[in-house]
Amino acid sequence: MKSPLKRRKFIGFTSALLGSLILKACGNNNNSTSTNPEVSPSPNQEKETTESQNPLKIAIVLPGIITDKAWNQTGYEGVKLTEEKLGAEIAYVEQVSQADQAETLADFARRGYNLVYAHGGQFDAAIQQVAPQFPDTFFIGVNGAVEGENIASLRIDHLQGSYLCGMLGAMMTNSNQMAYLTAQSFQATDEELRGFELGAKSVNPDITITSTYTGDWNDAAQAKEATLALISSGADVVYQWLDNASPAVLQTAQEKGVYAFGNTVDQLKIAPEAVLTTPIKRLDLAINYLAELADKNELEGKVYSLGLDYPEILYLGEFNEVVTDKMITEINNVKEEIVTKKITFEPCEEDGKTTLCVNNTVS
């Protein structure tokens, strides 16, 4: 049974006057940082506290750093936005390794946080382990695929965005070989890869796409090496989803004279000769959206998937000047067909595996 968020009551809670909060690192892990509380009152906090004596306490657990100009930074900006809009008390912890995921989530729950975001699909197992122990805390897996009494997942529909990029990549490739480069394989990255493939093959069925996983979202040297290997194998368009390592991929593509795609935040300026466009994922707005549901006691234990029908949250960024108006028009037409559900993506069997396929209802 799916249940809405239960707001925990706090006795004698004075969030604006609390001192520093310290989150103890698990074991001797050198990859985790201590918690950084955000307890300074926002411009609206005094008003909000007057209206509600129990403002939300929200934390976010991040696999990387909040200055990566990509995935982790947008997650942090999401809880900051919630602080501003709802007067919430917020905290965060950076660079949490897999070994420390469960303890970090549990520590925030023990400290009375109502809402804890785990920023990445790699946290799903830890969420499932911890959530049953803390029924008064709601856990949200960003990019996750889990749900339960006090578990929700927040997903940007990566497949929809990458489908449009796959179309554009197919229009630009000369070798008919493209590549997808990321750190790990889990549901969100698998769906993004599938969308890229489906979009490309809708333009040219003969295109081949090679996928590579570096195992690290932030290792720039490793990302550059992987990019060079893909280019050497013939790929002349590279779709990447990395964090701190993103610029290494994009700049390497530019140096080698091939095209690439940004990810999450507009990355055209990083490599203006290489980046064709970026699927922009406003995770800050998505995170705040779920926090507002929680604030109204309307958050449910389910998967929230936000796609192109949320145009302020998922959209394509600035296009490279080599992309023609005709190409942009064609891409926008398909985007509209996705929004109006003339094009949908349905489960199917392909090569003996369950995947997603295009269901085109356009007459």
N, C-alpha and C positions, 0 to 999 in steps of 0.2 A: 504493500500500500504506500502510495506517495503522499507525503505530508508536508505542509508548509513549515517555514522556519518558525521555531519556538523561541521567542525573545527571552533571554535569561534575565532575571531581575538582579540588579546589583544594589547592595545596601551601602550607603555612604560613598557612592561613586562620584569622584570629582576629577574627571578626565583632564580638564585643562590645567590642573595644578599638580598632576602626577609628575614625579621626577623620572629619572632615566630608568628604562627597563632593560635588564640584561638577560639575554637568552644564552644559556650555557651550551657550548658546543659539545657534541657527542664524541666521547673518547678523545683522541688526540688528532682528529682530522684537521689538516692544515688547509683544506679547500673551503671550509665554511667560515663565514664571518659572524661576528656577534650581531644580535638584533639591533636595528636602528629604529627606535620609537619615533613617531611623529606625533608629539603631544601638544605642540603649540596651537593655541586656538586659531581656527580659520576665521575669516571675516564674519561668517554667518554662525559660528559655533555658539556664541553667547545666546543668540536668538533661538537656535535650535535646542539648546540645553534647557532653556526656559520652557519651550513647548513640550519637550520630552525629557523626563528625568533619567532616561536610560538610553542615551545615544549608542549607536552601534560601535562595537570594537571590531575592527577589521585588520587582518594581517595577510601578507602575501609572502609565500616561500618561493624563492627564485633559484634556478639552476646556474644563472650567470650573474653578471654585474649590471647595475642599473644605468650605466653610462655606455652600453653597447650600441646605442643608436638603432636598436632593432627589438627583438622579442622581449628581452628582460626590461628594457627601458619603458616600453609601452605598457607592460604590466604594472610597473611602479607608478607610472603616470595615471593609471586607472584608479589605484587606491588614493592617490593624491587628489584626483578629481572628486572622488567620493568624500574625502575630507572637506573639500571646499563646498560641495553641494549639500551634504547631509550633516556636516558638523561631526563626522565620525572621528573616533580616535583610531589612528592607524599605526602599524608597525610593519617592518619587513626584515627579511634576512636574505643575504646574497650567497651565491656559490655553494649551494647545498648539494653535497654529493649523494649518490644513491644510498650509500650506507647510512646516511644521517636523515633521510627523508622522513621516516616514521616518527623518530624522536622529536624532530623539529615541529612537525604538525601537532604531535601530542602536547608538546610544551606550550604552544599557543593556546590549545584547548584548556589545559590546566590553569592557565592564567586568565581564563574567562573571556576569551575572544569569541564573539558570536559567529563570525564569518571568517573562514580561513581559505584563501585561494592557494592552490598548488599549481604553479605556473608551468605546466608542461604535461603531455601525455605520459611521460615516464614516471609520474607520481601516482598513477592509478592504483598500483598494488599497495602502496603505502596508505593511500586514502582508505581503501577497503579494510586494511588492517586496523587503522586507528579509529575510524568513525564510530563503530559500534560501542567503543569504550566511552565516548563523549556525546551522548544524545542531545545535549544542549548547545553544541557547536555544529554549525552547518559547514561542510567542506565542499569546495567547488574545484573540480579539476579542469583547468583551462587547457583546451585541446584534448580533454579526457574522453573516455567512453564508458564511464561508470555512473550508476545512479542507485539511490536507496533512500531510506527514511530521512537521513540527514546528509545525503550526498547528491550533488548535481554536477553536471558537466557543461561547460561553456565552450562552444565550438564555433569558430568562423567556418563557413562552408568553403574550405580550401579548394575543393574540386571545382566549384563554379568559377572561381577566379583563375585557376590554372587552366581550365578549359579554354578560356579566352586567350590566355598566353600561348597555349599550344597552337591555336589557330594562327596567331601572329608569327610564332616561330616557324611554322610550316610555310608561311608566305615569304619568309626571309632566308631560309636555308638554301644553300647551293648543293650541299653534299647529301641531303636527305637523311642526315644523321644528327640527332640531337641528344642531349644528356640531361639527367636530373641528378643533382648533387645535394646531399643533406648529411646529417650526422647519424640519425638512427631511423630504423623502420618501426613505426607504430601506426595506429589507425589514421591519424591526421596526415602524416607524410605519405602513407600509402595512397590515401585518397587524392592528395595533391598530385602525386605521380600519375595516378590513373586519369585524373582530369586533363593533365598535360598531354598524355597519350591520346585520349579520346578527341581532344580539340585538334591536335595535329593531324590525326587520321581522318577527321572530317574534311580537311582540306586536301590531304594527300595520303591515301591509304598505304603507300609504299614507304613512308617514313619509319625509321627505326629509332628507338629511344633506349639509351643505356643508362642504368641507374647505379650510383656509387654512394656508399655510406662511409664517412670518415671515422665515426665513433666519437667525435669531439666537435661540439658546436662552436668552439672558440679558438681552436688551434689554427692560426693563420698559415703557418708553414705547411701543415698537413693539407689544408684546403688548397693551397697553391699547387702542391704536388699532385693532388687528385685532379685538379683542373687541367694541368699540363698533360696528364695521362689521357684524359678524355679527349682533349684537342688533338693529341698525337694519334688517337684511334680514329679520327675523322669527324668528330662532332664539331659543328660550327655554330651551334646555338646551345647555351648552357643555362638551364633553369636551376637556381640554387636557393636553398633555405638553410641558412646558418645564422649565427648570432654575431659575435665579435669577428668571426672569420669571413663574414660576407665580403668586405672590401677586397680581401686577397683574391677571391674568385673573380670579382668584377674587374679589378685592375689587371689581373692576368689575362682575362679574355680580351681586354682592350689592347694589351701589349701584343697579343698574338693575332689581332685582327679578326676576332670572331664576336658574335653577339651573345648577350646574356640578359637575364631578368633579375631585377631587384626583388626584395621580399619584405613585407610587413610595413616598412616606412619607405617613402619615396627615395630611391637610391640612384636616380639618374645622374646626379652631380658627382657621384663617386667615380663613375667611368662614363662620361657623356658620349663617347664614341661607341661604346659597347652596349650599354643598357637600353633595351627597346622600350620597356615600361616596367612598372612595378605593381603587383597586386597589393594594394594598401589595405591593411587590416587594422582598423581602429580599435584595438583591444582595450584602450583606455575607456572608450565609450561603452564597449560591451561589458566590461567589468563594472562600470558604474551602473549600467542598466540592471544587472542582477542585484547589485547592492540596493538599488531603489526598490526592487521587488521585495527584498528582505526587509527593508525598512517599513514596508507596508504589510508585512506578514503574508506576502503572496508568493514567496519563493518556494518552489516545489522540487521534490527529489526526482529530477528527470534530466534528459539531455536537451539543452537549449542550443539550437543550431541557427546561426544568423548568416544569411547569404546576401546575394545581390538585391534582394527585396528590402534590405536595410541599407540604402545607398549611402548613408553617412558612415556606415561601419565597414562595408566591403566595396571597393571600387578600384579601377585602374588609375594609376597616377599619370604623370606627364609622359607623353610619347617622345621618343627620339625623333629628330627631324627627318630621318630616313624613312619613317613610317608615313605612307601617303594618306591623303584624305579618304581615298577609296577604301583602303584597308581599315581605317578607323570606323568608317560608316558600316562596313560589313561586320566588324566586331560589335559595334553598338547595336546593330539589328539583332544579332544572336543574343546579346545580353538581354535585350527586351523580351525575346522569346523565352529565355530562361526565367525571367521575372514573372511573366504571364503564364508560365508552366506549359507553354507550347513545346518546350524542350525540357524533359525531366531525366533524371538518372536513377535507374531502377536496378535492383539486384538481378544478376544473371549468372549463368554458368559459361565459362570460357576456358578452354584447354583443361577441363576437369577441375577448375577452381571457381569458387564463388567470388564474383567481383561486381562492378557496376557497369552498366551499359546505357547508351543513349536511347531514350524513348521519345521519338520525334512525332508529335501529333499535328504538325503543320500540314494543312491540306494542300 
